[in-house]
Amino acid sequence: MRAKKSLSLPMPEALKSNKLEDIKEHLRQLTEVLDKGYRLLYQDVATIQVDADGWIYFGEKDTDGTWRIGRVDNNWEMQRREDGTYVGKAGATE
């Protein structure tokens, strides 16, 4: 059995005050640390929204063999990283 990662979480005493904005900022920092330490494998959501020039990666984006899907102009593309470059594999045009 592998040991779980140790996280360095911001402690509540690090709060500047009990004002709502300070609490929100503390929770944002906590969420950021947890997200980096324990990436979600999947999330049950109704909608995934990506900017026009954004990509969804399946694997590490700088590693050969990684797949990505996204928009290029008004077209949808699926690409695979090969020899350091993403190569189009499938898609749809307007």
C-alpha positions as CSV (number, residue, x, y, z in Angstrom):
1,M,0.0,0.0,0.0
2,R,1.3,3.4,-0.9
3,A,1.5,6.2,1.6
4,K,-0.7,9.2,0.9
5,K,0.8,12.5,0.0
6,S,1.4,14.9,2.7
7,L,-0.2,18.3,2.1
8,S,0.8,21.7,3.5
9,L,-2.6,23.2,3.9
10,P,-3.2,26.8,5.0
11,M,-4.2,26.8,8.6
12,P,-7.2,28.7,10.0
13,E,-4.9,30.8,12.2
14,A,-3.6,32.2,8.9
15,L,-6.9,34.0,8.4
16,K,-6.5,37.7,8.5
17,S,-9.9,38.3,10.1
18,N,-13.3,36.7,10.3
19,K,-14.6,39.0,7.5
20,L,-16.4,37.2,4.7
21,E,-13.8,38.2,2.0
22,D,-10.9,36.9,4.1
23,I,-12.7,33.6,4.7
24,K,-13.5,33.3,0.9
25,E,-9.8,33.9,0.1
26,H,-8.7,31.3,2.7
27,L,-11.1,28.7,1.2
28,R,-9.8,29.6,-2.3
29,Q,-6.2,28.9,-1.2
30,L,-7.2,25.7,0.5
31,T,-9.1,24.5,-2.6
32,E,-6.1,25.4,-4.8
33,V,-3.7,23.3,-2.6
34,L,-6.2,20.3,-2.6
35,D,-6.7,20.5,-6.3
36,K,-2.9,20.4,-6.9
37,G,-2.4,17.5,-4.5
38,Y,-5.4,15.4,-5.5
39,R,-6.6,16.0,-9.0
40,L,-10.1,14.7,-9.7
41,L,-10.2,11.8,-12.0
42,Y,-13.6,12.8,-13.2
43,Q,-16.3,15.2,-12.1
44,D,-20.0,14.6,-12.5
45,V,-21.1,17.8,-14.2
46,A,-23.9,18.7,-16.7
47,T,-21.7,21.1,-18.7
48,I,-18.1,21.5,-19.5
49,Q,-17.3,24.9,-21.0
50,V,-13.9,25.6,-22.8
51,D,-12.8,28.9,-24.3
52,A,-12.7,29.1,-28.1
53,D,-8.9,28.5,-28.0
54,G,-9.0,26.1,-25.1
55,W,-8.3,22.3,-24.9
56,I,-9.3,19.4,-22.7
57,Y,-6.3,17.1,-22.2
58,F,-6.3,13.4,-21.5
59,G,-2.8,13.0,-19.9
60,E,0.1,15.5,-19.3
61,K,-0.1,18.1,-22.0
62,D,3.7,18.1,-22.7
63,T,4.0,14.3,-23.0
64,D,3.9,12.3,-26.2
65,G,0.8,10.0,-26.4
66,T,-1.5,12.5,-24.7
67,W,-4.8,13.2,-26.4
68,R,-6.6,16.5,-26.5
69,I,-10.0,17.8,-27.8
70,G,-10.9,21.4,-28.5
71,R,-11.9,24.1,-30.9
72,V,-9.8,25.5,-33.7
73,D,-11.7,28.5,-35.2
74,N,-15.2,27.2,-35.6
75,N,-14.1,23.5,-35.9
76,W,-13.9,20.7,-33.4
77,E,-10.7,18.7,-33.4
78,M,-9.2,15.7,-31.6
79,Q,-5.4,15.6,-31.6
80,R,-2.6,13.3,-30.3
81,R,0.8,14.4,-29.3
82,E,3.5,12.7,-31.4
83,D,7.2,13.6,-31.4
84,G,6.5,16.8,-29.5
85,T,3.7,18.0,-31.8
86,Y,-0.1,17.6,-31.7
87,V,-1.4,15.9,-34.8
88,G,-5.0,16.0,-35.9
89,K,-6.8,12.6,-35.7
90,A,-10.5,13.4,-36.0
91,G,-12.9,16.3,-35.9
92,A,-15.7,18.1,-37.5
93,T,-15.9,21.3,-39.6
94,E,-18.7,23.8,-39.8
